[in-house]
Amino acid sequence: MTYAAPDPARTDDGATSDSPAPRRGIGCALEIIETLVLTLVIYLLIHNFIAQPFEVEQSSMEPTVVQGEYVLIDKVSPRFSDYQRGDIVVFNPPSQYSEGVPFINRIIGLPGDTIRLDNGNVYVTPPGGNAVKLQEPYVDRDATGKTDPTNPHAPDGATQWIVPSGQYFVMGDHRSVSQDSRTFGPIGRDLIIGRAWLRYFPLNRIGIMQRPVYAGLSSGSTTAAEPRFEPVALAR
């Protein structure tokens, strides 16, 4: 009769005394942490340098973009080509006009343009060119179908502005309620977060944000701008 020698690594209940289970648990925890950290890094890179979701909290762009809708902000293309006339942009307004909430407006005037308001209409004079009356089918209309007039909003009643270099003149499509450059003047490029590119919610309103073409005016520079890689603060 032969007897098997007892296994010193095995206890009476069959479990080994130096089981690898704790080490496997630590390995799984480390993998989870690594995955979470990598996911966070990828999210921050996308959020700050590529695209950012944005919930519209104002009615300034109705009926084009309605309060409560969500758009995706394009942060890549503006680094290689300047913003163009007609672009819808999300930007940080002067602090006295917002409690930390970005605005969404449309670019009407480019650097060097002269913007003039006259009898409810908008006239743009590009550098060295003639004044052009903007045709704006996107502007909000009243119950009778009449276009919302573009009236002055500045405290001093200003009706004309020359857009400085590196700045843009913006206005909302809902002209009667929009806080825009008529109130606080042209905005610097550094205040613009990005171009509103895609509306992705609600589902029945999904679509690319189209840029209008203005007869008699160029949309902007046709040459690629020098790539811009300004430091970007982490958005909330």
Backbone hydrogen bonds, N-H to C=O, Kabsch-Sander energy under -0.5 kcal/mol:
donor,donor_aa,acceptor,acceptor_aa,energy
10,R,7,D,-1.8
11,T,15,A,-2.7
14,G,11,T,-1.8
17,S,9,A,-2.4
19,S,16,T,-0.9
24,R,20,P,-2.4
25,G,21,A,-2.2
26,I,22,P,-2.2
27,G,23,R,-2.2
28,C,24,R,-2.3
29,A,25,G,-2.1
30,L,26,I,-2.3
31,E,27,G,-2.1
32,I,28,C,-2.2
33,I,29,A,-2.3
34,E,30,L,-2.6
35,T,31,E,-2.3
36,L,32,I,-2.4
37,V,33,I,-2.7
38,L,34,E,-2.6
39,T,35,T,-2.5
40,L,36,L,-2.3
41,V,37,V,-2.4
42,I,38,L,-2.5
43,Y,39,T,-2.4
44,L,40,L,-2.6
45,L,41,V,-2.3
46,I,42,I,-2.5
47,H,43,Y,-3.2
48,N,44,L,-2.3
49,F,45,L,-1.8
50,I,46,I,-1.8
51,A,46,I,-2.7
52,Q,73,I,-1.5
54,F,71,V,-2.3
56,V,54,F,-0.5
56,V,69,E,-2.8
62,E,59,S,-1.3
64,T,61,M,-1.0
65,V,61,M,-2.1
68,G,56,V,-2.9
69,E,66,V,-2.1
70,Y,201,F,-2.5
71,V,54,F,-2.7
72,L,198,L,-3.2
73,I,52,Q,-3.1
73,I,71,V,-0.5
74,D,72,L,-0.5
74,D,195,R,-3.5
75,K,50,I,-2.7
75,K,73,I,-0.6
76,V,50,I,-0.8
79,R,76,V,-1.9
80,F,77,S,-1.8
81,S,77,S,-2.0
85,R,219,S,-4.6
86,G,107,I,-2.9
87,D,84,Q,-2.2
89,V,87,D,-0.6
89,V,105,N,-2.7
90,V,194,G,-2.4
91,F,103,F,-2.3
92,N,191,L,-2.5
97,Y,94,P,-2.4
98,S,95,S,-1.2
100,G,98,S,-0.8
103,F,91,F,-2.8
105,N,89,V,-2.0
106,R,171,M,-2.7
107,I,87,D,-3.1
108,I,106,R,-0.5
108,I,169,F,-3.3
109,G,169,F,-2.1
112,G,163,V,-2.9
113,D,110,L,-2.4
114,T,125,T,-2.0
115,I,113,D,-0.5
115,I,161,W,-3.1
116,R,123,Y,-2.6
117,L,159,T,-2.8
118,D,121,N,-2.2
121,N,118,D,-1.7
123,Y,116,R,-3.0
124,V,132,V,-2.7
125,T,114,T,-2.5
129,G,126,P,-2.5
132,V,124,V,-2.3
134,L,122,V,-2.8
134,L,132,V,-0.5
136,E,134,L,-0.7
139,V,136,E,-1.3
140,D,173,D,-2.4
142,D,146,K,-2.4
145,G,142,D,-2.0
148,D,140,D,-3.3
150,T,120,G,-2.1
151,N,149,P,-1.0
157,G,154,A,-2.0
161,W,115,I,-2.4
163,V,113,D,-2.9
163,V,161,W,-0.6
167,Q,164,P,-1.6
168,Y,187,I,-2.4
169,F,109,G,-2.3
170,V,168,Y,-0.6
171,M,106,R,-2.5
174,H,60,S,-2.9
175,R,173,D,-1.4
177,V,174,H,-1.5
178,S,174,H,-1.7
180,D,178,S,-0.6
181,S,170,V,-2.4
183,T,180,D,-2.3
184,F,180,D,-2.1
185,G,181,S,-1.6
187,I,168,Y,-2.8
189,R,166,G,-2.3
191,L,188,G,-1.7
192,I,189,R,-1.3
193,I,90,V,-2.5
194,G,90,V,-1.4
195,R,74,D,-2.1
196,A,88,I,-3.0
197,W,72,L,-2.8
197,W,195,R,-0.7
198,L,72,L,-1.3
199,R,207,G,-2.8
200,Y,70,Y,-1.8
200,Y,198,L,-0.6
201,F,70,Y,-1.2
205,R,202,P,-2.0
206,I,203,L,-1.3
207,G,199,R,-2.0
209,M,197,W,-2.7
210,Q,208,I,-1.0
215,A,213,V,-0.6
217,L,214,Y,-2.0
225,A,80,F,-1.1
228,R,79,R,-1.9
233,A,231,P,-0.5
